[in-house]
Amino acid sequence: MSWKTYLACAKHSYFPQIEIRTQLVEQFKCLEQQSESRLQLLQDLQEFFRRKAEIELEYSRSLEKLAERFSSKIRSSREHQFKKDQYLLSPVNCWYLVLHQTRRESRDHATLNDIFMNNVIVRLSQISEDVIRLFKKSKEIGLQMHEELLKVTNELYTVMKTYHMYHAESISAESKLKEAEKQEEKQFNKSGDLSMNLLRHEDRPQRRSSVKKIEKMKEKRQAKYSENKLKCTKARNDYLLNLAATNAAISKYYIHDVSDLIDPTAFCRVPLSKCCDLGFHASLARTFRTYLSAEYNLETSRHEGLDVIENAVDNLDSRSDKHTVMDMCNQVFCPPLKFEFQPHMGDEVCQVSAQQPVQTELLMRYHQLQSRLATLKIENEEVRKTLDATMQTLQDMLTVEDFDVSDAFQHSRSTESVKSAASETYMSKINIAKRRANQQETEMFYFTKFKEYVNGSNLITKLQAKHDLLKQTLGEGERAECGTTRPPCLPPKPQKMRRPRPLSVCSHKLFNGCMEAFIKVLAGEPRSPRMRPM
């Protein structure tokens, strides 16, 4: 094989690694933009309610100016453009409805000022802190997963180069062996043409010595060829096993983990998104419900408009938002093509070889993988149960119904008594400090266990892929040992057919569906059961 040919093969095989690396970088950029968009949304909401509290007593004219200020800002924003394309996220939709309701307000009371300043804005500030803190934690886990993927692809590239090297040596040894066989055949032909009686007496020992040298050279080259062929077979097996493990790891990341990074509650057992979006929608819903409770008790005539906002809050849909984000950036979250076997110099064997003398080694390796998988699955299941319990605790913290402020609007109470009642409830400083400490402590424990679970599940995925491939390969060999069938032969030559990439992978409209459903169809494998949604 020429040096140019080798470089071309290496470049072709390394291209998927570059593509995946670029895609991973773009994924984090997209998620970071999503986090910044949420922070901007929360910042706008905090400013809005602060200003609204200040101008409550200025009645409708001031409120109209306020609503127009934010409406004009939204009209020039990116989210406003997405609204026409049906890319409006549910939190942003709630924000639009709040502005619409503000235009209908004509008068407010001091109670609203107290609730907005000491309740709603505090909640939004807490959500902003949560978004920043949880995004940093989820980014650490995501970077670890990215490093693991790149490590796996680098290992695959290394074993592929090793296989190519041993295969080249095997071809060279085979060529030398054939040359020795030709020399031996040529020597025998000469011996047949010249009768031994015609040779002089002193030439006979020289003739025998020449024959022995050729035979010795042939034996040496035969041994070298067998040795190189064995090394090539082992290297090819390692390459194919690492190929299966790499494809399994990449498939798991793109089919499950990336989806989890975006969706806070869409899937069942241990969503990675709960690291990134932990309680965002639930906390935001509680904030809006606090606002709704105050507005409903302020004036019965405004119920019609507030019912619309309440319906939007009820429809704060993490799944829909996840589908929207993935459809907006469908090319970034689309799984790449699987790594294909890269044959070297016409090698048509593209399956794990279970022939002797590697059959015994593969069988031992298969049993070791089987035992290891059983242990890892038991350990990972225990970690998952702990995660389930921790997640339930977090759900209880994040879904507490603390948004009802109807007691603050009792007509028999004065302004001082209303303010006192509001300060003694859930939003008191003592209760806030206690709840925040409990929440953050539970979050830290959750992240520790989740990191352990992800590491375990990633290892199980790779080992399971190797185990399944070995099981499929050794199936024929194990029956041969029992005398039920013949020993395994070389794998059949594959048909040289290039599977075309689906046309819908990079298309903008995904068969009138969502990106998550498209990824599942593309993967062609069912998802494992997970924790029920929040």
Secondary structure, DSSP 8 states (H G I E B T S, - for coil): --HHHHHHHHHHHHHHHHHHHHHHHHHHHHHHHHHHHHHHHHHHHHHHHHHHHHTGGGHHHHHHHHHHHHHHHHHTSHHHHHHHTT---HHHHHHHHHHHHHHT-----HHHHHHIIIIIHHHHHHHHHHHHHHHHHHHHHHHHHHHHHHHHHHHHHHHHHHHHHHHHHHHHHHHHHHHHHHHHHHHHHHHHHS-GGGS-GGGHHHHHHHHHHHHHHHHHHHHHHHHHHHHHHHHHHHHHHHHHHHHHHHHHIIIIIHHHHH-SSSSSS--THHHHSTTHHHHHHHHHHHHHHHHHHH-GGGHHHHHHHHHHHHT--HHHHHHHHHHHTTTTSS----------TT----S----TTTHHHHHHHHHHHHHHHHHHHHHHHHHHHHHHHHHHHHHHHHT------GGGG-TT--HHHHHHHHHTSTTSHHHHHHHHHHHHHHHHHHHHHHHHHHHHHHHHHHHHHHHHHHHHHHHHHHHHHTTSS-----------------TTSS-SS-TTS-HHHHHHHHHTS---------
